[in-house]
Structures are given as C-alpha cells and as structure tokens.
Amino acid sequence: MRMAYSIDALDAKILILYTLSRLRSPIGAETLIELARASSPVTYFDVSEILGSLVESGLCARESELYRITDAGIDVTATLEKTLPFTVRVNAEIAAREYTMRLDRGISIKTSRETRRSGGIVVTMALSDGGDELLTVRLYTAGEERAEDIERRFRERSSRVYDAVLDALIDEPE
C-alpha cells in the first residue's frame, strides 16, 4: 500500500507507542514493524531505531525479544496520540485489532501429531471458545506431509468443520 504522506521521527515514535498501547501482550519487533507499516510509511530501519530509543527513554520495555509499553509510555501516548493524523490512528487500531484477533484465534485452535509405533500418524485437532472445548477430532493418516496439511486446513477452516459436524449430527434428515 502506497502512502500519500510522510511521517516525521516524532510521529513515528508516537505511532509505535500508540500501537503498543492497543495490544494486550508484549510483541516481537518484526510483528510490530508489520503493524506500524500497515498504518504509515515507516521503514523497517525507522522502527528498529525507534524501538531502541523508546526502551532507552523508558517508554517501552524489552523483555527477551518482546516489547511492551510502560506506564510512562501510556501516559505519553494519551497526551500525544491526537497529534497523529486520524487515518494513521484508525489504521493502527485496525492493524492491532486484526493482530489480536489472529492471536486469539490461534489460542482457541489446537493441533498435535502422534506417530504410531505401527506406522502412521494420529492428528488431534481441538476447537475451543476460550474456555470450553467445543470439538475434538482425532484422525489417522499415513504420512507426515498429509498430517501437516490436515493440521493447516483445520486451523484455516475450523469453523466450517465445526458447522459441518453440527449439521451432520443435529439436523433432521430430509
């Protein structure tokens, strides 16, 4: 996506803090760069440099390879966020929300593989709504590549699988 405006260093710092303030948990630099680039014309190098500066100033903290906003960063963001262009704020909110939804979706979908001594692989797939398990399926398959495909497709289509099982078990035959 090509941006029709430029962003200065201060706005880029505010954008990074704004994005971090919209997330519930620490985030890796690569993902933060991806989110920032979705809402403004910052570069990989801009964000990398800014993160170091924000950590040094105490506005965000680095724990292992993850970054989070500090209380001081939240205060600064609350004061300065309105200086960002409205569209940048909206796009940052959308990017953060989509990231959080992807993260939540990944938490509610679990898959695992178990290789049988007699050969073959059993793929276990589970879908939960955050607390209660809605569906668990165990499926035997012959090879590793097929097992990987089944896991990937379940993660991509878990809602369709759930709906199909419900339809098959609940709907009355015509």
C-alpha positions, 0 to 999 in steps of 0.5 A: 500500500502506497502512502500519500504522506510522510511521517516525521521521527516524532510521529513515528515514535508516537505511532509505535507507542500508540500501537503498543498501547492497543495490544494486550501482550508484549510483541516481537519487533518484526510483528510490530514493524508489520503493524506500524507499516500497515498504518504509515510509511515507516521503514523497517530501519525507522522502527528498529531505531525507534524501538531502541530509543523508546526502551532507552527513554523508558517508554517501552520495555524489552523483555527477551525479544518482546516489547511492551509499553510502560506506564510512562509510555501510556501516559505519553501516548494519551497526551500525544496520540491526537497529534497523529493524523486520524487515518494513521490512528484508525489504521493502527487500531485496525492493524492491532485489532486484526493482530489480536484477533489472529492471536486469539484465534490461534489460542482457541485452535489446537493441533498435535501429531502422534506417530504410531509405533505401527506406522502412521500418524494420529492428528488431534485437532481441538476447537475451543471458545476460550474456555470450553472445548467445543470439538475434538477430532482425532484422525489417522493418516499415513504420512507426515506431509498429509498430517501437516496439511490436515493440521493447516486446513483445520486451523484455516477452516475450523469453523466450517468443520465445526458447522459441518459436524453440527449439521451432520449430527443435529439436523433432521434428515430430509 
